[in-house]
């Protein structure tokens, strides 16, 4: 693919979105719509121009926001990669769908685990409606064949399925295309393949899950984008991702499908540096809102408002039921879901959402916080309950007493008001205890938890690698690789 000057591309794509917006007043809806879900990796709340970034320019993503809905109160189900992705794809808390730990094929306790094949993904929902499904990028829900995205509703796959440091392999379907992924070409490779997919499948409805690996480290920018931002290589790769989205929009327009395509942009969790999470405190790995609040943008021609900014609470689990309702796919009756369709919001009805629904901040098995309305309670916890990744952070490791924040006045979670509102603390502690009974706690199985996918059902599922050594040697030997 020939790289054009980014500035020219941005101007070109902005004009395309003017065309996109001109379709919003049509009286006859086009059905069924194509759906493109774009998920960045470790991209924070303040990483986009339309969310306040100064040193990074994202005009193509901004154009989505101008011609759609920008949600400023969207939270992921986890502050790390695997559980967050599991929640978006299944519509359930990671603890409910069984994938609540970070999967690493190099980790002795985890290489044989993944998303259980009995879970229904949103891709499988699309297959019930005869959609063509395609995934590009990071899967991170198990590396063994049994847990491949190709066994979870996707017709085809292209990309680097793991973190580069876990596995650097790049796949085209089941074929290894690169043993060492060329990181500087990653976005270009993804963009070419997606544009080709759009061109070849413009005559049928399709679902594309573009799950980019950036700005998760390590990263390299393509030559055309080196030094293009004011925030180093990290900013460069975000601007290249923005370019990629612009190219996809252009391909949709050229194929005649832009006017009937839902485009969703978000991130799996917050950034590794709080610099990119403003105005929230915390980062990836922790249960402060900087690890959970990320951008969420929806653009669709089917009558949704343009340039609308919504502060209503929306969660990653809502994507599954929302898209299911849009395409007319029935929700599976044999599973419980934690998300709710926000399709009424697309039509301008914000009153139907349950804004008083509690939200649970789990970190692996440990329930660390509960939010309810404008309140957020950080729960007491001890060091033995904390996942290994949380210990790299100095904040909120060992909490002896509950800490309460009023998010309506303190989004940065800095002023503990637990002593002033003991009744709120008591209420949220009771809500937390109910959640633990259903969704579990460290070394405590919940009544509503579904199984974790495993190659060895007889081997206990250990979410904390440090606990693996406590298993009998004969049990650990079962999972030894040849």
N, C-alpha and C positions, 0 to 999 in steps of 0.2 A: 504494500500500500504506500502510495506517495504521500508524504507528510506536507501539508500546506501550512503556511504561516498561521499559528494559532489565532492571532488577532483577526485574520481574514475569515477563518473558520467560525469564530464566535459571531462575527457580523452576519455571516451567511445563515447560521443556524437560528439566530434571533429572528431573522426574517421568516424562516420556516415556521416558527412558533406563532408569528402573526397570522400565518395561514391556518395553523392548528387552531388558534382561538376563534377563527371565523366560522368554524363548524359548530360552535357551542349552542347556537340558537336553532339548530335543525329540529323539526317537529317529529320526524320519523326516525326512531333510534336504529342504529346499525347493530345487528346481532349476528352471531355472538362476537364479543370483542376479543381481540388479541390482548395478552397480558405480558408485560415485561416488568419483572421485579429486579431491581439493581441494589445489591448490598455491598457496601464497602466494608473494609476490615480495620477495626481500631480507629475509625474516623469519629472525631468528637463533635459535640454540639456546636462549637464555634469554628469549625473548619470550612464552612461555606460562606461565600460573600453574603448570601441572603440570610445567614444566621449570625452575621457580625464579623466574619473574618476580614482582616485588613491586608495582610501580606499574601493572601492567596486569592486568586480570582477564579470564580466558577460561573461564568456567564450562562453556560448551557444548562446547568442544574438550576441556576437562578431563573432561567426562562421557564422551566417546569413549574417552579413556584409561582411565577407571575401568571401562568395560565392554568393554575390549579389550586390545590389546597396545601398550605404549609402548617403543619402541626407542631406546636411549640411545647407540648406536654406529652410527648411520646416516650415510652420507656421500654427497654428491652427486658427480657425475662432473666437475663444473667449478665454479669460483667466480664465474662470470658466467652471464647468463640464457640466451642461445641454445644454447650447447653443453649446458648442464645439462638443458634441456627436450628436446633431441634425444636425449640418452642415456636419459631416462626413457621416452620414447615409442617408442624403437627397440630398447632392450635392449643397446645397444652403446656403447662409449666414443665420445665425439664425434669423436675422431680416426679411428675405424674407420668410422663412418657418414658421414663427410665434412663434418660441420657443427661445426667446432671454433672458429669465430670469432664475435664478436658482430655480428649482422646489423643494419645501420642503413641505411634507404632513402635517407638524406641523404648517405651516404658514396659517393663516386665509385667506389671500388674494390669495393663490396659490394652496391649496390642491385639488381643483376641476379643475385644468388646466393640460395640457399635449400636446404632439405632436398631431396635428390635424390628424384625421384618413384619411383625403383626401390626406395627404402627401404620396408620394411613397418612401419607404425606399429601400436601396440596397438589403435587404433580399427579398423584393417583386420582385425586378428585377431577383434575382436568381430563385424565384419560377416560373417565366415565362419560365425558361429554365429547369424546372423539377429537380431542385436541392433539396436535403434535407438540411434544414436550422436549425441551433441550436445556441442558445445564452447562454453563461455562464458568470455570474458576474453582473456588475452594469448597470442598464438600465437608471434610473434617468431622464426619460422623461414623468413622470406622473405615479401615483400609483393607480388611479381608474381603474377598469376593462376595461373601454372603451379605455384607453391609454396603455394597456399592450403590451409588445413586441409580444405577441401571436396574437395580432390583427394587427401587422405590418410586417407580412411576416415570422415570425419565427415559425417553427413547434413545437419546444420544448424550455423550459427554465429551468435553474438551477442556483441558486445563491441568493445573497443578492442584491436586486435591487436598494437600496437607500444607502446613507451615513449611517453608523451605528448609528450616533446620531440623524438622522431623523427617522429611523426605523431599528431595529436590526433583523427583521424577515428574514429568509432564506427559499426560496421556491424550491420545485421540481415540475415544471409545475405550477399548481394553488394551490397545496397543501403546507401548511406551514410545513416545515421539522423541523425548529428550531425557537422558539420564540426569543431566544437570540443566535445569530450566534456565534459559537466557533471560535473566531478570530485566535487562534493559530493553528486551523485545516483548515482554509479557503483555503489556497493554495493546501493543500493535497486533500481536497474534490473536488476542481475544477479539479485538475490534474487527479484523478481517473476517474471522470465522463467523461472528454474529451477523455482520452485514451480508455475508454469503447465505447464511441461514434465512434471513428475512427475504432475500431475493428469491430463493428457491421455494419458500413456503407461503408466499403472499396469497395463494389461492385457497388457503385453508386456515382455520383458526389455530393459533399456536400460543404456547406458554413458554416464555424464556426466563430462566433464573440465572442472572448474570451476577455471580458471587465473586467479586474481585478480591485478590489477595492483599491489595494495598489500601491504606498505608501501613499495614503490619510490616514489621521489619523481618528480614532485610529487604531493601528495595533499591532499584536503580531506575533512573528516568531515561526515556528514549532520547536520542541525540537532539531531536528537534525541541525538546523541552528542558534540556539541561540549563539551569540558571534562569528559567523563565519566571519563577516566583520570587517573592521576597522572604521566603522561609526555608531556604536550603533545599536539599534533595526531597525531603518529605513534602514540602509544598509543591515541588516540581511534579512529583508523581500524582498528587491530587489534581493538579491542573491538567495532567495528561489523561487522567480518568475523566475529567470534565470534557476534554476533547473527544474522548471515546464515546461518551453519551451523545455529544453533538453529532458524531458520525452515524450513530445508530438512528437518531431522529431523522437524519437526511436519508438513510436507507429506507426507513419506513415511509417517508414521503414519496420517494422515488418509486417504491413498490405499490403506492396507492393505498396503504394501510394505516397511515398515521392518524387519519380522522376516526379510526375505529380501534385504537390501541390505548389501553390503560398503562400508564407508566408510573411506577412506584420507585422512589429512591429512599434508602435508609442506610444504617450501619449496624453491625452486629453488636457492638458495645462501645464504650467510651475509649478515649485515647490513653496512651501510657504516660503522657505528661498533662498535668492540670492546665497548662497554658492553653490547650485546645478544648477545654471543657467549660470555659467561662459562660455564665456566671456561677456555675455549680462547683462544689468542692469535691475532691476525690478524682479517681482515675479508673481505668480498667483494673480489674482484680478486686475492688472493694465495693461495699454496699452504700457508699455515699453516692449522691445522684450524678456526680461527674462520670461514674462508671456505667450508668444506666440511661441517662437522657441523651438522646442522639437525634439528628434531623430525621424527619419523616415527611415526604412530599408525595402527593398524588396528583397526576394530571390526566384528565379524561374529558373527551368532548361531550359526553352524554349528560349535558345540563348541569355539571357541577360549577360552582362559583369560580371565578377567576381572581387570582391575587388575594385569596382569602387567607387570613391568619387565624388559626383556631387554637385556643388554649385549653381545650377539653382533654381530659385524660384518655389516652389511647395506648394500647399495649401491643407488643409483637404478636401475642396469641390471637389478636383480633383479625389478622390478615387472613388466616385460614377460613373462618366462617364468612368473612366479607366477600372474598373471591368466590367461595362456594355458592353464596347466594346470587352473586352477579351472573355466574354462568349456569345457574339452575341445577347445581349438583347437590344432592341430598346429603346432609350431615350424617355420618355413620351413627347408627343407633346403639351400637354396642360399646361405645366409648364416651367418657365424660370429657368435656372441653372447658377450658378456662377463658377462652376468648368469646367475643360477641361481635356480630356483624355491625359495622359502622356505616353500612350503605345508606341508612337514613340521613347521616351527616352529609353525604355526597349530595343529597337532595335538599339540603338546607334545614333539616330537622335535627337540632341538637338536644331536644328535650327527651328523646327516647333512651339516651345513654344513662347507665347507672353510674353517676359520678361519685356515689358513696360506696362503691365496691372496694373492699380492702385489696391491697396489692402487697405481695410477699417478696422480700429481697432475700433470696437464698444465695448462699455461696457454697456450691457443692451440696452437701447434705445439711449444712448448718443454716438454720433460719436466723438471719442477722438483723432484719428490720421489717417493720410493717408500716405501711402508710394507709391512712383512712381520711378521706376528705383533704383538709389542709394540714393534717397532722402526720408526722413520721416519728416512729419510736424505734430507736436502736436498742436491741435486746441484750441483756447480760450474756456474756459468753466467756469461755476460758480458752487458753491456748490450745488445748488438745482438740477443740472443735474446729479450729481454723485450718482451711486447706493450705497446702504448702505455698501457693502463689501469694496468699494474703500476707505471709510473714515478711515479704520483701518491703512491705509498706509500714511506715511508722504509726499511721493513724488507725485507731479503732481496732487494735489487736486483742487486748484483754480488757473487757468491760465488766466491772463488778456490779454496777447499778444501771438501770435503764436510763436512756438519754432521750429527751423529747424535743422535737423542733416543730415550730409553726412555719410551714413552708410558704404560707401566704405573706409572711413578713420577713422570712429568713431563708431564701432559696439556697444559700451557701452553707446551711446547717452549721451555724457557729454559736448560737445562743440557746443553751439548754434551759427549757422552761418546765421541766418535769415537776419541780417543787411547787410551781404556781398552778399546775393542772393535774393533781393526783387522780382525779376521776377519769381523765383521758388516758393516763398511763394504765390505770386498772382495766379500762375497756380494751385497750390495744393488747395488753398482756393476755387477756382472755381470748381475743381473736387469734393471737399467735399460738396459744395452746391448742386451739381447734385445728389450726393449720398443721401443726406438728402431728396431730393424730391422723390426719388425712394424707399429708405429703411427706411426713417423716422428719427425722432429725439425725444428727450424727449418731451412728450405731443404733438407730431406731427406725424400723420399717413402718411406713404409713399405710393405712387401710386402703388408700386410693392410688397407691403407686403401682404402675404397670412394670413388667420386667425389662431389664436391660438386655440388649442383644448380646449373646456370648456364644463362642464356639464350644465352650466347656460348661454346660449347665451345672455340673457337680462342683465347680470351683466357686467359692464365694466372690461376689463382686466387691472389690475394694476401691473406693474412690480416692482414698489418701494413700499414695505410694509408700509413705512412711509406715503404714500399718501392714504392708504386704509381708514384711519380715516376721510378723507375729504368727503367720500361718504355718502349720506343720510343713516340713520340708517335702514330704511325700505329696502334699497338695500342690505346692509350688512346682514340683517336677512335672505335673500333668501338663502345664502350659509351656514347657520348654520347647523351643523351636528346633527343628532338625539342623 
